[in-house]
Amino acid sequence: MNPSNRFDKNVYGQFNVEGIVEWEPKHQAGEKKTVFYEKHAKTIVNKVTSPDIPFTYSLNPYQGCEHGCVYCYARNSHEYWGFSAGQDFEQKIIIKKNAPEKLEALFRSKKWKCAPISLSGNTDCYQPVERKQKITRRLLEICLKYQNPVGIITKNKLILRDLDLLKKLNEKNLVQVYISITGIDEKIRRKLEPRTATYLARFEVIKQLSEAGIPVGVMNAPIIPGLNDQAMYEVLRQANIHGAKVAGYTTVRLNGAVGPIFTDWIQKAFPLKAEKVLSLISDMHYGKINNSKFGERMRGSGNLAHLIKQQFDKYSKQFGLNQEEFTYNTSEFIRHQPGQMRLF
């Protein structure tokens, strides 16, 4: 669906079927194709102040995401660009062409104090358009040049293209990667995340990164009770078999426009499970489909949320995950200046 943007004063729609017999909304006319918009951002690194997010800075070279994951909380941010959080989020992609130049300018500034930057804090930095644009690769090159640590989370095997850079970053403990895996059932994945790499391909990415010595983990997220929660055991088991050393999880967060989008989707995609799934989600949020309270918004509360956490802790321990704490190296940052040469 393509719900109205909450910031729009006027809504374009079909309100009288009998009176407008040939009317067809623009977003349904003809073949749906992705449209790309180039933008020159004023700033590129965002400071994260939320107390329940485990990183301080994030960078998103793209807004919107062709992966089309129905549950994605980043859908809401698309409304700030004048688009819908629904189909527009998947079909109207904003490319921040000057992201590498902005990042380098930040690293050169004396205001910047070396700290890890997370790529894909909002949308996937390795979504399909990256294959052509190579903005994420250029960002990694700049992090390597200035020796600033970087974290990556993705569900696209395109990350293997940049294995050469990841190896060099890892030589000085400057990188950690999480691969997002929501389950093991391909029938669910094709509906839930229609344009993403298969689960088998993602486990293979973990294997190749691990064999290359890259610190890699699995993000089992989001857990959707009644739909994919039973897959946690196998996701963590397979992640460990393929070389993951750390793991994380979140439960589904249906904030803002994502709530009605997900509700519409589950009723169409899994009509026999819809009522149960929505009921279980509500049980974790005081009877509502969403709770924005820090600490609970991505984990939930109540008996079901507690059970999910218990299972995660048990399986993580069983498969040897999260036994060692990873610490980024922030001591070797180099603040290059224009025209400055490296001294050896």
C-alpha positions in Angstrom: 0.0 0.0 0.0 1.0 3.6 -0.4 -0.6 5.6 2.6 -0.7 9.3 2.6 2.2 11.3 3.9 1.3 12.5 7.4 2.8 16.0 6.5 0.6 16.5 3.4 -2.2 19.0 3.7 -4.0 17.6 0.6 -4.6 13.9 -0.4 -4.9 12.7 -3.9 -7.3 9.7 -4.2 -10.4 8.1 -5.7 -13.4 9.0 -3.5 -16.3 8.3 -5.9 -15.9 5.2 -8.0 -19.1 5.7 -10.0 -18.4 9.3 -10.8 -14.8 8.8 -12.0 -14.9 5.7 -14.2 -11.5 6.1 -15.9 -9.5 7.4 -12.9 -6.3 5.6 -12.0 -3.7 6.7 -9.4 -0.3 7.5 -10.7 1.4 5.0 -8.5 -0.7 2.2 -10.0 -0.5 3.1 -13.7 1.7 0.9 -15.8 4.8 -0.9 -14.7 6.2 0.1 -11.3 9.8 1.2 -11.7 12.4 2.6 -9.3 13.1 6.3 -9.6 16.4 7.7 -8.2 16.9 11.2 -6.9 20.4 12.7 -6.5 20.8 14.9 -3.5 23.8 16.8 -2.2 23.6 16.6 1.6 24.5 19.4 3.9 25.7 17.0 6.6 26.2 13.2 6.3 27.0 11.9 9.8 24.1 11.8 12.3 24.7 11.8 16.1 22.5 9.2 17.7 21.2 10.2 21.1 18.8 7.3 21.7 19.8 5.5 24.9 18.8 2.0 23.5 20.9 2.2 20.4 24.5 0.8 20.8 26.3 3.3 18.6 26.9 7.1 18.7 27.1 8.0 15.0 25.3 6.7 11.9 25.7 7.4 8.2 23.2 6.5 5.5 24.3 7.1 1.9 20.8 6.2 0.6 17.3 7.1 1.8 14.6 4.6 0.9 15.5 1.0 0.1 14.6 -1.3 -2.8 14.8 -4.4 -0.5 11.2 -3.6 0.4 11.2 -5.1 3.9 7.6 -4.5 5.1 8.6 -4.1 8.8 11.3 -1.5 8.2 11.1 1.3 10.8 13.1 3.5 8.4 10.0 3.8 6.3 8.8 6.7 8.5 11.8 8.8 7.6 10.8 8.8 3.9 7.9 11.1 4.8 10.3 13.9 5.7 11.4 13.8 2.0 7.8 14.3 0.9 7.2 10.7 0.0 5.0 7.9 1.3 6.3 5.3 3.8 4.7 2.6 1.6 5.6 1.9 -2.0 7.4 5.2 -2.3 10.0 4.0 0.2 10.8 1.1 -2.1 10.5 2.8 -5.5 11.8 6.4 -4.9 15.4 6.2 -3.7 17.5 9.2 -2.7 21.2 9.0 -3.5 23.5 11.2 -1.4 26.1 11.7 -4.1 28.4 13.9 -2.0 28.5 11.6 1.0 32.2 10.6 0.6 33.3 14.3 0.3 31.2 15.3 3.3 32.7 12.4 5.4 36.2 13.4 4.4 35.6 17.0 5.3 34.3 15.9 8.7 37.4 13.9 9.4 39.6 16.8 8.4 37.8 19.1 10.8 39.3 19.6 14.3 35.7 19.3 15.7 35.7 15.5 14.9 36.8 13.2 17.7 37.4 9.7 16.5 34.5 7.4 17.1 32.9 4.4 15.3 30.4 5.3 12.6 27.7 2.8 11.8 26.7 2.4 8.1 23.1 1.4 7.6 21.7 2.8 10.8 18.6 3.5 8.8 18.6 2.0 5.3 20.9 -0.7 3.9 24.1 0.7 2.5 24.5 -2.3 0.2 21.1 -2.1 -1.4 21.0 -2.8 -5.2 21.8 0.7 -6.3 25.2 0.5 -4.5 26.4 -1.9 -7.2 26.5 1.0 -9.6 27.0 4.0 -7.4 29.8 2.5 -5.2 29.2 5.2 -2.5 29.6 2.8 0.3 32.9 1.6 -1.1 34.2 5.1 -1.2 33.1 5.7 2.4 35.1 2.6 3.4 38.1 3.9 1.5 37.9 7.2 3.4 37.5 5.4 6.8 40.6 3.4 5.9 42.6 6.5 4.9 41.8 8.3 8.1 41.8 5.1 10.2 38.4 5.8 11.6 36.5 2.7 12.8 33.3 1.7 11.0 30.4 -0.7 11.7 28.2 -2.2 9.0 24.9 -4.0 9.1 23.4 -5.4 5.9 21.4 -8.2 4.4 22.9 -8.0 0.9 25.8 -10.2 -0.3 27.2 -7.3 -2.3 29.3 -6.5 0.8 31.7 -9.3 -0.4 32.7 -7.0 -3.3 34.5 -4.8 -0.7 36.3 -7.7 1.1 39.6 -6.2 0.2 38.9 -3.0 2.1 37.3 -4.8 5.0 40.5 -6.9 5.4 42.7 -3.7 5.4 40.4 -2.1 8.0 40.5 -5.3 10.1 44.3 -5.2 10.2 43.9 -2.4 12.7 40.7 -3.5 14.3 38.6 -0.8 12.6 35.6 -2.8 11.4 32.8 -5.1 12.6 30.0 -6.5 10.4 26.5 -7.7 11.3 24.5 -9.7 8.8 20.7 -9.3 9.3 18.8 -12.6 9.1 15.2 -12.8 10.0 14.6 -16.6 9.7 15.1 -19.7 7.7 11.8 -20.1 5.7 12.3 -18.8 2.2 8.5 -18.7 1.6 8.2 -16.2 4.4 11.3 -14.2 3.3 10.0 -13.7 -0.2 6.9 -12.0 1.2 8.6 -10.3 4.1 11.7 -9.1 2.4 11.0 -9.5 -1.3 14.2 -8.1 -2.9 16.9 -9.3 -0.5 19.5 -12.1 -0.7 18.3 -15.5 0.3 19.0 -16.8 3.8 21.5 -19.3 2.5 23.3 -16.6 0.7 23.5 -14.5 3.9 24.9 -17.4 5.9 27.5 -17.8 3.1 28.4 -14.2 3.6 29.0 -14.8 7.3 31.2 -17.7 6.3 33.3 -15.8 3.8 33.8 -12.8 6.1 34.7 -15.1 9.0 37.2 -17.0 6.9 38.8 -13.7 5.9 39.2 -12.8 9.6 36.5 -10.1 9.7 34.7 -9.8 13.0 31.2 -10.8 11.9 27.9 -11.4 13.8 24.3 -12.1 13.1 21.4 -9.8 13.8 18.3 -11.9 14.2 15.9 -9.0 13.7 13.1 -8.3 13.8 11.5 -11.1 15.7 7.8 -11.2 14.7 5.9 -13.4 17.2 3.7 -16.0 15.5 5.6 -15.6 12.2 9.3 -16.1 12.5 10.0 -16.4 16.3 10.4 -20.2 16.1 13.4 -19.7 13.8 15.7 -18.1 16.4 17.3 -21.4 17.4 18.2 -22.4 13.9 19.3 -18.9 12.9 21.8 -18.7 15.8 22.9 -22.2 15.3 23.6 -21.7 11.6 25.3 -18.4 12.2 27.7 -20.1 14.6 28.4 -22.9 12.2 29.3 -20.4 9.5 31.6 -18.4 11.8 29.6 -15.7 13.6 31.0 -14.8 17.0 28.4 -12.3 18.2 24.6 -12.0 17.9 21.8 -9.5 18.5 18.1 -9.3 18.2 15.1 -6.9 18.2 11.4 -7.5 18.1 9.3 -5.9 15.4 8.7 -2.2 15.9 5.6 -0.9 14.1 5.9 2.8 14.8 4.2 5.5 12.8 3.1 4.6 9.3 4.7 1.2 9.6 1.8 0.0 11.8 -0.9 0.2 9.2 1.4 -0.9 6.4 2.4 -4.0 8.3 -1.2 -4.7 9.3 -2.4 -4.4 5.7 0.4 -6.7 4.6 0.0 -9.5 7.2 -3.7 -9.6 6.4 -3.0 -10.1 2.7 0.1 -12.2 2.9 -0.8 -14.5 5.8 -4.6 -14.1 6.4 -4.8 -17.2 8.6 -2.0 -16.0 10.9 -2.8 -12.3 10.8 -5.0 -12.1 13.9 -2.6 -14.2 16.0 0.5 -12.2 14.9 -1.1 -8.8 15.6 -2.4 -10.0 19.0 1.0 -11.3 20.1 2.7 -8.0 19.0 0.1 -6.1 21.0 0.7 -8.3 24.1 4.3 -7.0 24.1 3.2 -3.3 24.0 0.5 -3.0 26.6 -2.3 -3.9 24.2 -1.1 -1.6 21.4 0.6 -2.4 18.2 3.6 -0.1 19.1 5.3 1.4 22.1 7.9 4.1 21.7 9.3 4.0 25.2 13.1 3.7 25.2 14.3 0.3 26.2 10.9 -1.3 25.3 10.3 -0.2 21.8 12.6 -2.8 20.2 12.4 -5.5 22.8 8.8 -5.2 24.1 7.6 -5.9 27.6 5.6 -8.6 29.4 5.8 -12.4 29.5 6.3 -12.9 25.8 9.1 -10.4 25.5 10.8 -12.0 28.5 10.5 -15.4 27.0 12.1 -14.2 23.7 15.0 -12.7 25.7 15.4 -15.9 27.7 15.6 -18.0 24.5 18.1 -15.6 22.9 20.4 -15.7 26.0 20.1 -19.5 26.2 20.8 -20.1 22.5 23.6 -17.5 22.4 25.4 -19.3 25.2 24.7 -22.7 23.8 26.3 -21.7 20.4 29.2 -19.8 21.9 28.0 -16.4 20.8 28.7 -13.1 22.6 31.4 -14.6 24.7 34.0 -11.9 23.9 33.4 -8.2 23.8 34.5 -6.4 20.6 36.2 -3.0 21.0 37.0 -0.7 18.1 40.5 0.8 17.8 40.2 4.6 18.1 43.8 5.4 18.9 45.3 5.6 15.4 43.1 8.1 13.7 45.0 10.3 11.3 43.7 13.8 10.5 44.9 14.4 7.0 44.9 18.0 5.7 44.6 19.0 2.0 48.0 18.4 0.3 49.4 16.7 3.4 51.7 13.7 2.8 51.9 10.6 5.0 55.0 10.3 7.0 56.5 6.9 7.5 
